[in-house]
Amino acid sequence: MVFKAKAVREEKRVDMQNVAMTFISKGSEVKGDIQAAGNLRVDGVIRGNVRAEGDIEVSLGGVIEGKDVRARNIVIHGLVKATLTAEEQLRIHSQGEVQGDVTAQALDIESGARFVGHSNTGKPSADILAIDNTVKKEK
């Protein structure tokens, strides 16, 4: 008896966050909201809200001015004037400047960086949420 090997077709899933890259080059200015399917690098200027499913990097000379900036990770070498939300990490390098409130799992501000605003870091714990719910119910 002869057995024939069946061809196994293996489909590889491509992680679009690692493949898709949106790039706003130096000298470019975008007015309006941006939704990036993957990562976003800003060397130019964005005047509007920004949301990326991947990471955002604002290079030295890059500027974002808007109400809301959201991404998985955010790295800032330039200037951001907005409320920032990073699902994981937000890093402000020594030349970077942030004017606005930030929320992230981890916040790293290098020496020399400028940050004006309030920060919320870490995961909300279940105990804190339970206390908040209890206090609200008692009112």
N, CA, C and O atoms as a GROMACS GRO file, in nm:
protein
  556
    1MET      N    1   0.085  -0.117   0.000
    1MET     CA    2   0.000   0.000   0.000
    1MET      C    3   0.090   0.123   0.000
    1MET      O    4   0.184   0.134   0.079
    2VAL      N    5   0.060   0.215  -0.088
    2VAL     CA    6   0.138   0.337  -0.101
    2VAL      C    7   0.053   0.454  -0.053
    2VAL      O    8  -0.062   0.472  -0.093
    3PHE      N    9   0.113   0.534   0.035
    3PHE     CA   10   0.042   0.651   0.084
    3PHE      C   11   0.096   0.774   0.014
    3PHE      O   12   0.217   0.793   0.000
    4LYS      N   13   0.007   0.854  -0.029
    4LYS     CA   14   0.048   0.980  -0.091
    4LYS      C   15   0.038   1.091   0.012
    4LYS      O   16  -0.062   1.106   0.082
    5ALA      N   17   0.142   1.165   0.018
    5ALA     CA   18   0.141   1.278   0.111
    5ALA      C   19   0.053   1.388   0.055
    5ALA      O   20   0.065   1.427  -0.062
    6LYS      N   21  -0.034   1.435   0.137
    6LYS     CA   22  -0.120   1.545   0.094
    6LYS      C   23  -0.044   1.676   0.108
    6LYS      O   24   0.027   1.699   0.207
    7ALA      N   25  -0.059   1.758   0.012
    7ALA     CA   26   0.007   1.889   0.018
    7ALA      C   27  -0.059   1.972   0.127
    7ALA      O   28  -0.181   1.989   0.129
    8VAL      N   29   0.020   2.022   0.213
    8VAL     CA   30  -0.031   2.105   0.321
    8VAL      C   31  -0.010   2.250   0.281
    8VAL      O   32   0.102   2.295   0.259
    9ARG      N   33  -0.119   2.318   0.271
    9ARG     CA   34  -0.111   2.459   0.233
    9ARG      C   35  -0.112   2.543   0.359
    9ARG      O   36  -0.210   2.546   0.434
   10GLU      N   37  -0.003   2.610   0.380
   10GLU     CA   38   0.010   2.692   0.500
   10GLU      C   39   0.002   2.838   0.460
   10GLU      O   40   0.084   2.889   0.384
   11GLU      N   41  -0.098   2.904   0.512
   11GLU     CA   42  -0.114   3.046   0.484
   11GLU      C   43  -0.051   3.126   0.596
   11GLU      O   44  -0.079   3.106   0.715
   12LYS      N   45   0.034   3.216   0.556
   12LYS     CA   46   0.098   3.301   0.656
   12LYS      C   47   0.019   3.430   0.666
   12LYS      O   48  -0.010   3.495   0.566
   13ARG      N   49  -0.014   3.465   0.788
   13ARG     CA   50  -0.081   3.592   0.810
   13ARG      C   51   0.022   3.701   0.821
   13ARG      O   52   0.124   3.686   0.889
   14VAL      N   53  -0.003   3.809   0.754
   14VAL     CA   54   0.088   3.921   0.758
   14VAL      C   55   0.033   4.023   0.855
   14VAL      O   56  -0.082   4.066   0.844
   15ASP      N   57   0.114   4.062   0.952
   15ASP     CA   58   0.076   4.163   1.048
   15ASP      C   59   0.088   4.300   0.982
   15ASP      O   60   0.199   4.348   0.962
   16MET      N   61  -0.024   4.362   0.950
   16MET     CA   62  -0.023   4.488   0.876
   16MET      C   63   0.043   4.600   0.956
   16MET      O   64   0.092   4.696   0.896
   17GLN      N   65   0.046   4.590   1.088
   17GLN     CA   66   0.110   4.694   1.167
   17GLN      C   67   0.261   4.695   1.143
   17GLN      O   68   0.325   4.799   1.157
   18ASN      N   69   0.317   4.581   1.107
   18ASN     CA   70   0.460   4.576   1.079
   18ASN      C   71   0.490   4.609   0.933
   18ASN      O   72   0.604   4.639   0.899
   19VAL      N   73   0.389   4.603   0.848
   19VAL     CA   74   0.410   4.625   0.706
   19VAL      C   75   0.372   4.768   0.665
   19VAL      O   76   0.449   4.835   0.597
   20ALA      N   77   0.255   4.814   0.707
   20ALA     CA   78   0.205   4.944   0.664
   20ALA      C   79   0.279   5.057   0.735
   20ALA      O   80   0.293   5.056   0.857
   21MET      N   81   0.325   5.155   0.657
   21MET     CA   82   0.395   5.271   0.713
   21MET      C   83   0.344   5.395   0.641
   21MET      O   84   0.349   5.404   0.518
   22THR      N   85   0.297   5.490   0.718
   22THR     CA   86   0.257   5.619   0.664
   22THR      C   87   0.365   5.718   0.703
   22THR      O   88   0.408   5.722   0.818
   23PHE      N   89   0.407   5.799   0.606
   23PHE     CA   90   0.520   5.888   0.627
   23PHE      C   91   0.481   6.029   0.584
   23PHE      O   92   0.442   6.051   0.470
   24ILE      N   93   0.491   6.125   0.677
   24ILE     CA   94   0.469   6.266   0.646
   24ILE      C   95   0.607   6.330   0.643
   24ILE      O   96   0.670   6.349   0.747
   25SER      N   97   0.654   6.362   0.524
   25SER     CA   98   0.793   6.405   0.508
   25SER      C   99   0.815   6.550   0.551
   25SER      O  100   0.722   6.629   0.562
   26LYS      N  101   0.943   6.582   0.574
   26LYS     CA  102   0.984   6.716   0.609
   26LYS      C  103   0.940   6.811   0.499
   26LYS      O  104   0.958   6.781   0.380
   27GLY      N  105   0.884   6.925   0.537
   27GLY     CA  106   0.835   7.022   0.440
   27GLY      C  107   0.688   7.002   0.404
   27GLY      O  108   0.628   7.089   0.342
   28SER      N  109   0.629   6.888   0.444
   28SER     CA  110   0.487   6.862   0.419
   28SER      C  111   0.404   6.908   0.536
   28SER      O  112   0.447   6.900   0.652
   29GLU      N  113   0.284   6.958   0.507
   29GLU     CA  114   0.190   6.997   0.612
   29GLU      C  115   0.054   6.941   0.577
   29GLU      O  116   0.003   6.960   0.467
   30VAL      N  117  -0.005   6.870   0.674
   30VAL     CA  118  -0.136   6.810   0.657
   30VAL      C  119  -0.232   6.880   0.752
   30VAL      O  120  -0.207   6.890   0.872
   31LYS      N  121  -0.343   6.928   0.697
   31LYS     CA  122  -0.448   6.989   0.779
   31LYS      C  123  -0.569   6.897   0.774
   31LYS      O  124  -0.630   6.878   0.669
   32GLY      N  125  -0.603   6.840   0.890
   32GLY     CA  126  -0.715   6.746   0.898
   32GLY      C  127  -0.674   6.624   0.977
   32GLY      O  128  -0.557   6.605   1.010
   33ASP      N  129  -0.773   6.540   1.005
   33ASP     CA  130  -0.750   6.420   1.086
   33ASP      C  131  -0.686   6.311   1.001
   33ASP      O  132  -0.712   6.299   0.882
   34ILE      N  133  -0.600   6.230   1.066
   34ILE     CA  134  -0.532   6.120   0.998
   34ILE      C  135  -0.560   5.991   1.073
   34ILE      O  136  -0.552   5.985   1.196
   35GLN      N  137  -0.595   5.886   0.997
   35GLN     CA  138  -0.613   5.751   1.049
   35GLN      C  139  -0.516   5.662   0.973
   35GLN      O  140  -0.532   5.640   0.853
   36ALA      N  141  -0.412   5.609   1.043
   36ALA     CA  142  -0.312   5.525   0.980
   36ALA      C  143  -0.339   5.378   1.014
   36ALA      O  144  -0.362   5.344   1.130
   37ALA      N  145  -0.335   5.292   0.911
   37ALA     CA  146  -0.361   5.150   0.930
   37ALA      C  147  -0.247   5.080   1.004
   37ALA      O  148  -0.269   4.978   1.069
   38GLY      N  149  -0.128   5.134   0.995
   38GLY     CA  150  -0.012   5.073   1.062
   38GLY      C  151   0.064   5.178   1.140
   38GLY      O  152   0.007   5.247   1.224
   39ASN      N  153   0.193   5.189   1.112
   39ASN     CA  154   0.279   5.285   1.182
   39ASN      C  155   0.279   5.419   1.108
   39ASN      O  156   0.252   5.426   0.988
   40LEU      N  157   0.309   5.524   1.182
   40LEU     CA  158   0.312   5.660   1.127
   40LEU      C  159   0.440   5.729   1.173
   40LEU      O  160   0.473   5.729   1.291
   41ARG      N  161   0.512   5.788   1.076
   41ARG     CA  162   0.629   5.869   1.110
   41ARG      C  163   0.603   6.010   1.060
   41ARG      O  164   0.564   6.031   0.945
   42VAL      N  165   0.625   6.108   1.150
   42VAL     CA  166   0.597   6.248   1.118
   42VAL      C  167   0.728   6.326   1.120
   42VAL      O  168   0.787   6.349   1.226
   43ASP      N  169   0.773   6.368   1.002
   43ASP     CA  170   0.888   6.457   0.990
   43ASP      C  171   0.841   6.598   0.956
   43ASP      O  172   0.915   6.694   0.973
   44GLY      N  173   0.717   6.609   0.908
   44GLY     CA  174   0.657   6.736   0.872
   44GLY      C  175   0.563   6.785   0.981
   44GLY      O  176   0.592   6.771   1.100
   45VAL      N  177   0.449   6.842   0.938
   45VAL     CA  178   0.353   6.901   1.033
   45VAL      C  179   0.214   6.842   1.008
   45VAL      O  180   0.170   6.832   0.893
   46ILE      N  181   0.148   6.803   1.116
   46ILE     CA  182   0.008   6.760   1.110
   46ILE      C  183  -0.071   6.851   1.201
   46ILE      O  184  -0.039   6.866   1.318
   47ARG      N  185  -0.174   6.912   1.146
   47ARG     CA  186  -0.266   6.995   1.224
   47ARG      C  187  -0.402   6.927   1.222
   47ARG      O  188  -0.483   6.948   1.132
   48GLY      N  189  -0.425   6.843   1.323
   48GLY     CA  190  -0.549   6.766   1.331
   48GLY      C  191  -0.530   6.649   1.426
   48GLY      O  192  -0.422   6.631   1.482
   49ASN      N  193  -0.634   6.571   1.442
   49ASN     CA  194  -0.629   6.453   1.528
   49ASN      C  195  -0.559   6.340   1.454
   49ASN      O  196  -0.571   6.328   1.332
   50VAL      N  197  -0.487   6.256   1.529
   50VAL     CA  198  -0.410   6.148   1.468
   50VAL      C  199  -0.439   6.018   1.542
   50VAL      O  200  -0.437   6.013   1.665
   51ARG      N  201  -0.466   5.914   1.464
   51ARG     CA  202  -0.486   5.781   1.522
   51ARG      C  203  -0.410   5.681   1.436
   51ARG      O  204  -0.426   5.679   1.313
   52ALA      N  205  -0.328   5.597   1.499
   52ALA     CA  206  -0.254   5.493   1.428
   52ALA      C  207  -0.280   5.360   1.497
   52ALA      O  208  -0.277   5.352   1.620
   53GLU      N  209  -0.304   5.256   1.418
   53GLU     CA  210  -0.322   5.123   1.476
   53GLU      C  211  -0.189   5.067   1.525
   53GLU      O  212  -0.187   4.979   1.610
   54GLY      N  213  -0.080   5.118   1.472
   54GLY     CA  214   0.054   5.078   1.514
   54GLY      C  215   0.117   5.184   1.601
   54GLY      O  216   0.056   5.232   1.697
   55ASP      N  217   0.239   5.222   1.568
   55ASP     CA  218   0.316   5.318   1.646
   55ASP      C  219   0.325   5.453   1.575
   55ASP      O  220   0.313   5.461   1.453
   56ILE      N  221   0.346   5.558   1.652
   56ILE     CA  222   0.369   5.692   1.598
   56ILE      C  223   0.507   5.737   1.644
   56ILE      O  224   0.542   5.725   1.761
   57GLU      N  225   0.584   5.791   1.549
   57GLU     CA  226   0.712   5.853   1.582
   57GLU      C  227   0.712   5.994   1.525
   57GLU      O  228   0.691   6.013   1.405
   58VAL      N  229   0.736   6.092   1.611
   58VAL     CA  230   0.748   6.231   1.570
   58VAL      C  231   0.896   6.265   1.577
   58VAL      O  232   0.954   6.272   1.685
   59SER      N  233   0.957   6.286   1.460
   59SER     CA  234   1.102   6.309   1.455
   59SER      C  235   1.135   6.452   1.495
   59SER      O  236   1.047   6.536   1.508
   60LEU      N  237   1.264   6.477   1.514
   60LEU     CA  238   1.312   6.611   1.544
   60LEU      C  239   1.271   6.702   1.428
   60LEU      O  240   1.305   6.675   1.314
   61GLY      N  241   1.199   6.807   1.457
   61GLY     CA  242   1.145   6.895   1.353
   61GLY      C  243   1.001   6.861   1.317
   61GLY      O  244   0.933   6.942   1.254
   62GLY      N  245   0.955   6.743   1.355
   62GLY     CA  246   0.816   6.704   1.331
   62GLY      C  247   0.723   6.767   1.433
   62GLY      O  248   0.761   6.789   1.548
   63VAL      N  249   0.599   6.798   1.389
   63VAL     CA  250   0.502   6.865   1.476
   63VAL      C  251   0.364   6.802   1.457
   63VAL      O  252   0.322   6.775   1.344
   64ILE      N  253   0.295   6.779   1.568
   64ILE     CA  254   0.153   6.743   1.565
   64ILE      C  255   0.082   6.841   1.656
   64ILE      O  256   0.115   6.854   1.773
   65GLU      N  257  -0.018   6.911   1.600
   65GLU     CA  258  -0.104   7.000   1.678
   65GLU      C  259  -0.247   6.957   1.653
   65GLU      O  260  -0.297   6.966   1.541
   66GLY      N  261  -0.313   6.911   1.758
   66GLY     CA  262  -0.451   6.866   1.745
   66GLY      C  263  -0.511   6.845   1.882
   66GLY      O  264  -0.451   6.879   1.984
   67LYS      N  265  -0.630   6.788   1.883
   67LYS     CA  266  -0.697   6.762   2.009
   67LYS      C  267  -0.656   6.628   2.067
   67LYS      O  268  -0.638   6.614   2.188
   68ASP      N  269  -0.641   6.525   1.978
   68ASP     CA  270  -0.623   6.388   2.026
   68ASP      C  271  -0.523   6.313   1.938
   68ASP      O  272  -0.532   6.317   1.815
   69VAL      N  273  -0.428   6.243   2.002
   69VAL     CA  274  -0.332   6.157   1.933
   69VAL      C  275  -0.335   6.022   2.003
   69VAL      O  276  -0.316   6.014   2.124
   70ARG      N  277  -0.360   5.913   1.925
   70ARG     CA  278  -0.371   5.779   1.982
   70ARG      C  279  -0.291   5.679   1.900
   70ARG      O  280  -0.291   5.684   1.777
   71ALA      N  281  -0.222   5.587   1.969
   71ALA     CA  282  -0.145   5.482   1.902
   71ALA      C  283  -0.107   5.375   2.003
   71ALA      O  284  -0.132   5.388   2.123
   72ARG      N  285  -0.046   5.268   1.952
   72ARG     CA  286   0.003   5.162   2.040
   72ARG      C  287   0.121   5.214   2.121
   72ARG      O  288   0.119   5.208   2.244
   73ASN      N  289   0.224   5.265   2.055
   73ASN     CA  290   0.340   5.328   2.119
   73ASN      C  291   0.362   5.463   2.053
   73ASN      O  292   0.335   5.479   1.934
   74ILE      N  293   0.410   5.560   2.131
   74ILE     CA  294   0.436   5.693   2.076
   74ILE      C  295   0.577   5.735   2.119
   74ILE      O  296   0.611   5.729   2.238
   75VAL      N  297   0.658   5.776   2.021
   75VAL     CA  298   0.794   5.822   2.046
   75VAL      C  299   0.804   5.964   1.993
   75VAL      O  300   0.771   5.991   1.878
   76ILE      N  301   0.852   6.056   2.079
   76ILE     CA  302   0.854   6.198   2.041
   76ILE      C  303   0.994   6.255   2.051
   76ILE      O  304   1.056   6.255   2.157
   77HIS      N  305   1.043   6.304   1.937
   77HIS     CA  306   1.168   6.378   1.930
   77HIS      C  307   1.138   6.525   1.900
   77HIS      O  308   1.222   6.612   1.926
   78GLY      N  309   1.019   6.552   1.846
   78GLY     CA  310   0.978   6.686   1.804
   78GLY      C  311   0.878   6.746   1.901
   78GLY      O  312   0.895   6.737   2.022
   79LEU      N  313   0.772   6.809   1.846
   79LEU     CA  314   0.673   6.881   1.927
   79LEU      C  315   0.534   6.822   1.906
   79LEU      O  316   0.492   6.800   1.792
   80VAL      N  317   0.464   6.796   2.016
   80VAL     CA  318   0.324   6.752   2.009
   80VAL      C  319   0.243   6.837   2.105
   80VAL      O  320   0.272   6.844   2.224
   81LYS      N  321   0.139   6.901   2.050
   81LYS     CA  322   0.043   6.977   2.130
   81LYS      C  323  -0.092   6.908   2.115
   81LYS      O  324  -0.166   6.935   2.021
   82ALA      N  325  -0.122   6.818   2.209
   82ALA     CA  326  -0.246   6.739   2.202
   82ALA      C  327  -0.258   6.654   2.328
   82ALA      O  328  -0.165   6.646   2.408
   83THR      N  329  -0.372   6.593   2.344
   83THR     CA  330  -0.390   6.490   2.445
   83THR      C  331  -0.343   6.360   2.382
   83THR      O  332  -0.391   6.321   2.276
   84LEU      N  333  -0.250   6.291   2.448
   84LEU     CA  334  -0.190   6.169   2.393
   84LEU      C  335  -0.237   6.046   2.468
   84LEU      O  336  -0.244   6.047   2.591
   85THR      N  337  -0.268   5.940   2.394
   85THR     CA  338  -0.304   5.812   2.454
   85THR      C  339  -0.222   5.704   2.385
   85THR      O  340  -0.236   5.682   2.265
   86ALA      N  341  -0.137   5.636   2.462
   86ALA     CA  342  -0.058   5.525   2.411
   86ALA      C  343  -0.106   5.398   2.482
   86ALA      O  344  -0.108   5.393   2.605
   87GLU      N  345  -0.144   5.297   2.405
   87GLU     CA  346  -0.189   5.172   2.465
   87GLU      C  347  -0.078   5.107   2.547
   87GLU      O  348  -0.104   5.043   2.648
   88GLU      N  349   0.047   5.126   2.502
   88GLU     CA  350   0.160   5.066   2.572
   88GLU      C  351   0.255   5.172   2.626
   88GLU      O  352   0.243   5.211   2.742
   89GLN      N  353   0.348   5.221   2.545
   89GLN     CA  354   0.453   5.310   2.595
   89GLN      C  355   0.453   5.444   2.524
   89GLN      O  356   0.430   5.454   2.403
   90LEU      N  357   0.481   5.548   2.602
   90LEU     CA  358   0.501   5.682   2.548
   90LEU      C  359   0.640   5.727   2.592
   90LEU      O  360   0.671   5.727   2.711
   91ARG      N  361   0.723   5.767   2.494
   91ARG     CA  362   0.859   5.809   2.526
   91ARG      C  363   0.883   5.948   2.468
   91ARG      O  364   0.860   5.973   2.350
   92ILE      N  365   0.930   6.040   2.555
   92ILE     CA  366   0.966   6.174   2.511
   92ILE      C  367   1.119   6.184   2.521
   92ILE      O  368   1.175   6.183   2.630
   93HIS      N  369   1.184   6.194   2.405
   93HIS     CA  370   1.330   6.202   2.402
   93HIS      C  371   1.378   6.341   2.444
   93HIS      O  372   1.297   6.433   2.457
   94SER      N  373   1.507   6.355   2.464
   94SER     CA  374   1.564   6.477   2.521
   94SER      C  375   1.532   6.604   2.443
   94SER      O  376   1.522   6.711   2.503
   95GLN      N  377   1.515   6.595   2.310
   95GLN     CA  378   1.483   6.713   2.231
   95GLN      C  379   1.332   6.733   2.219
   95GLN      O  380   1.287   6.836   2.167
   96GLY      N  381   1.253   6.636   2.266
   96GLY     CA  382   1.108   6.638   2.247
   96GLY      C  383   1.035   6.730   2.341
   96GLY      O  384   1.084   6.765   2.449
   97GLU      N  385   0.915   6.769   2.297
   97GLU     CA  386   0.828   6.854   2.380
   97GLU      C  387   0.684   6.810   2.364
   97GLU      O  388   0.636   6.790   2.252
   98VAL      N  389   0.615   6.794   2.477
   98VAL     CA  390   0.473   6.759   2.478
   98VAL      C  391   0.400   6.864   2.560
   98VAL      O  392   0.437   6.894   2.674
   99GLN      N  393   0.296   6.920   2.499
   99GLN     CA  394   0.207   7.013   2.568
   99GLN      C  395   0.069   6.951   2.565
   99GLN      O  396  -0.002   6.961   2.464
  100GLY      N  397   0.029   6.887   2.675
  100GLY     CA  398  -0.101   6.822   2.682
  100GLY      C  399  -0.095   6.704   2.778
  100GLY      O  400   0.013   6.661   2.819
  101ASP      N  401  -0.211   6.653   2.812
  101ASP     CA  402  -0.220   6.541   2.905
  101ASP      C  403  -0.188   6.411   2.832
  101ASP      O  404  -0.216   6.396   2.713
  102VAL      N  405  -0.129   6.316   2.906
  102VAL     CA  406  -0.091   6.188   2.847
  102VAL      C  407  -0.145   6.072   2.930
  102VAL      O  408  -0.154   6.080   3.053
  103THR      N  409  -0.180   5.964   2.861
  103THR     CA  410  -0.221   5.839   2.924
  103THR      C  411  -0.144   5.728   2.856
  103THR      O  412  -0.147   5.717   2.733
  104ALA      N  413  -0.077   5.644   2.934
  104ALA     CA  414   0.001   5.534   2.878
  104ALA      C  415   0.026   5.429   2.985
  104ALA      O  416   0.017   5.457   3.105
  105GLN      N  417   0.056   5.306   2.942
  105GLN     CA  418   0.095   5.202   3.036
  105GLN      C  419   0.229   5.238   3.100
  105GLN      O  420   0.249   5.219   3.220
  106ALA      N  421   0.320   5.293   3.018
  106ALA     CA  422   0.452   5.334   3.067
  106ALA      C  423   0.488   5.467   3.005
  106ALA      O  424   0.464   5.491   2.887
  107LEU      N  425   0.547   5.555   3.085
  107LEU     CA  426   0.588   5.687   3.039
  107LEU      C  427   0.736   5.705   3.068
  107LEU      O  428   0.780   5.688   3.182
  108ASP      N  429   0.812   5.739   2.964
  108ASP     CA  430   0.957   5.758   2.977
  108ASP      C  431   0.990   5.897   2.927
  108ASP      O  432   0.970   5.927   2.809
  109ILE      N  433   1.041   5.982   3.016
  109ILE     CA  434   1.078   6.119   2.980
  109ILE      C  435   1.227   6.135   3.003
  109ILE      O  436   1.274   6.130   3.117
  110GLU      N  437   1.302   6.154   2.894
  110GLU     CA  438   1.447   6.170   2.906
  110GLU      C  439   1.483   6.306   2.961
  110GLU      O  440   1.406   6.402   2.951
  111SER      N  441   1.601   6.314   3.020
  111SER     CA  442   1.653   6.440   3.071
  111SER      C  443   1.664   6.540   2.957
  111SER      O  444   1.716   6.509   2.850
  112GLY      N  445   1.614   6.661   2.980
  112GLY     CA  446   1.616   6.765   2.878
  112GLY      C  447   1.484   6.778   2.804
  112GLY      O  448   1.459   6.881   2.742
  113ALA      N  449   1.400   6.675   2.809
  113ALA     CA  450   1.269   6.681   2.742
  113ALA      C  451   1.178   6.779   2.816
  113ALA      O  452   1.198   6.807   2.934
  114ARG      N  453   1.080   6.830   2.745
  114ARG     CA  454   0.985   6.925   2.806
  114ARG      C  455   0.846   6.862   2.802
  114ARG      O  456   0.800   6.818   2.696
  115PHE      N  457   0.780   6.858   2.918
  115PHE     CA  458   0.645   6.803   2.930
  115PHE      C  459   0.562   6.896   3.014
  115PHE      O  460   0.593   6.920   3.131
  116VAL      N  461   0.454   6.949   2.956
  116VAL     CA  462   0.362   7.037   3.028
  116VAL      C  463   0.224   6.972   3.019
  116VAL      O  464   0.163   6.970   2.912
  117GLY      N  465   0.176   6.921   3.130
  117GLY     CA  466   0.046   6.854   3.132
  117GLY      C  467   0.038   6.758   3.248
  117GLY      O  468   0.122   6.760   3.337
  118HIS      N  469  -0.064   6.674   3.246
  118HIS     CA  470  -0.084   6.572   3.349
  118HIS      C  471  -0.062   6.435   3.286
  118HIS      O  472  -0.082   6.417   3.166
  119SER      N  473  -0.021   6.340   3.369
  119SER     CA  474   0.000   6.205   3.318
  119SER      C  475  -0.077   6.102   3.400
  119SER      O  476  -0.092   6.115   3.521
  120ASN      N  477  -0.124   6.000   3.329
  120ASN     CA  478  -0.187   5.882   3.387
  120ASN      C  479  -0.110   5.763   3.335
  120ASN      O  480  -0.103   5.744   3.213
  121THR      N  481  -0.052   5.681   3.423
  121THR     CA  482   0.024   5.567   3.376
  121THR      C  483  -0.019   5.439   3.446
  121THR      O  484  -0.078   5.442   3.554
  122GLY      N  485   0.011   5.327   3.383
  122GLY     CA  486  -0.020   5.196   3.439
  122GLY      C  487  -0.160   5.151   3.405
  122GLY      O  488  -0.242   5.228   3.355
  123LYS      N  489  -0.184   5.024   3.433
  123LYS     CA  490  -0.317   4.966   3.411
  123LYS      C  491  -0.404   4.996   3.532
  123LYS      O  492  -0.358   4.987   3.646
  124PRO      N  493  -0.531   5.031   3.509
  124PRO     CA  494  -0.619   5.048   3.625
  124PRO      C  495  -0.640   4.912   3.692
  124PRO      O  496  -0.670   4.814   3.624
  125SER      N  497  -0.625   4.908   3.822
  125SER     CA  498  -0.642   4.780   3.891
  125SER      C  499  -0.790   4.756   3.922
  125SER      O  500  -0.869   4.850   3.931
  126ALA      N  501  -0.825   4.631   3.937
  126ALA     CA  502  -0.963   4.594   3.967
  126ALA      C  503  -1.007   4.652   4.101
  126ALA      O  504  -1.123   4.691   4.116
  127ASP      N  505  -0.915   4.660   4.200
  127ASP     CA  506  -0.948   4.714   4.332
  127ASP      C  507  -0.989   4.860   4.322
  127ASP      O  508  -1.086   4.903   4.385
  128ILE      N  509  -0.916   4.937   4.244
  128ILE     CA  510  -0.947   5.078   4.228
  128ILE      C  511  -1.081   5.095   4.159
  128ILE      O  512  -1.161   5.180   4.198
  129LEU      N  513  -1.106   5.015   4.056
  129LEU     CA  514  -1.234   5.023   3.986
  129LEU      C  515  -1.348   4.986   4.078
  129LEU      O  516  -1.454   5.048   4.073
  130ALA      N  517  -1.329   4.885   4.164
  130ALA     CA  518  -1.433   4.844   4.258
  130ALA      C  519  -1.463   4.956   4.357
  130ALA      O  520  -1.579   4.981   4.389
  131ILE      N  521  -1.360   5.022   4.407
  131ILE     CA  522  -1.380   5.133   4.501
  131ILE      C  523  -1.455   5.246   4.432
  131ILE      O  524  -1.548   5.303   4.489
  132ASP      N  525  -1.417   5.278   4.308
  132ASP     CA  526  -1.486   5.384   4.234
  132ASP      C  527  -1.633   5.351   4.215
  132ASP      O  528  -1.718   5.439   4.231
  133ASN      N  529  -1.666   5.226   4.182
  133ASN     CA  530  -1.805   5.186   4.162
  133ASN      C  531  -1.883   5.191   4.292
  133ASN      O  532  -1.999   5.231   4.293
  134THR      N  533  -1.820   5.152   4.404
  134THR     CA  534  -1.885   5.154   4.534
  134THR      C  535  -1.916   5.298   4.575
  134THR      O  536  -2.026   5.326   4.624
  135VAL      N  537  -1.823   5.386   4.556
  135VAL     CA  538  -1.841   5.526   4.593
  135VAL      C  539  -1.954   5.586   4.510
  135VAL      O  540  -2.037   5.660   4.564
  136LYS      N  541  -1.960   5.556   4.383
  136LYS     CA  542  -2.064   5.610   4.297
  136LYS      C  543  -2.202   5.558   4.336
  136LYS      O  544  -2.300   5.632   4.329
  137LYS      N  545  -2.210   5.430   4.377
  137LYS     CA  546  -2.338   5.370   4.414
  137LYS      C  547  -2.392   5.429   4.545
  137LYS      O  548  -2.513   5.439   4.563
  138GLU      N  549  -2.301   5.467   4.636
  138GLU     CA  550  -2.343   5.519   4.765
  138GLU      C  551  -2.401   5.658   4.757
  138GLU      O  552  -2.472   5.701   4.848
  139LYS      N  553  -2.371   5.730   4.651
  139LYS     CA  554  -2.419   5.868   4.638
  139LYS      C  555  -2.565   5.877   4.618
  139LYS      O  556  -2.619   5.987   4.606
   0.00000   0.00000   0.00000
